[in-house]
Amino acid sequence: MTEESVLRETQAAYDAVASLYAELFGDFLDAKPLERGFLAAFAELVRGPVADVGCGPGHLTAHLRSLGLDVYGVDLSGAMIGLARQAHPDLRFDEGSMTALDLADGVLGGILAFYSVIHTPPPHVPAVFAEFRRVLAPEGLVLLGFFAGDDPVPREFDHKVTPAYRWSPDRLAELSRDNGLVEVARLVREPDEGERFRQAMLLLRKTVDLDG
């Protein structure tokens, strides 16, 4: 499957469920103290503007703004972007792909990719990391959220919107390191009620060079 076909399928899938997604997950952070803690640490450490890639209806973009960040959201789904602009008219939201961000090199202090890479087939993930690295300033940060698995090889599963992948945190950290983003910290927690899998977050920092 080509990168373009994956993007089209993901866009169509989220366009179809945008309103329901916003209704179900708009306040999910209220019951997630560990995720709030990691987001707060990211906000304290980051220096410079932040892109929330795969921002959906904008709830995390707004949360990061409440933590004092200069942040904007970008998403493949035009329906999601429409809902985000309606809910948060004071924030910027753009349609776009995390594999081709409309940004100059080295302009971001941070990237939030909260369950944004889960639909990317594993062979295409290095290109995502390369794009993140391109737009980050030296020492810029990435905060990844994803479904955690035990297997060293990422496993596809039947996501409620469109097929997705579970990653071993070790394997994803290794892959990010190979692409110039080194691990700073991680969170792995057991599933809450209603969740099927363990949840994970990786905080990554752009290295000065790929050998750094």
Secondary structure, DSSP 8 states (H G I E B T S, - for coil): --HHHHHHHHHHHHHHHHHHHHHHHTTGGGG-HHHHHHHHHHHHH--S-EEEET-TTSHHHHHHHHTT--EEEEES-HHHHHHHHHH-TTS-EEE--TTS-S--TT-EEEEEEET-STTS-GGGHHHHHHHHHHHEEEEEEEEEEEEE-SSSS-EEE--SSS-EEEB-HHHHHHHHHHTTEEEEEEEEE---TT--SEEEEEEEEE-SSTT-
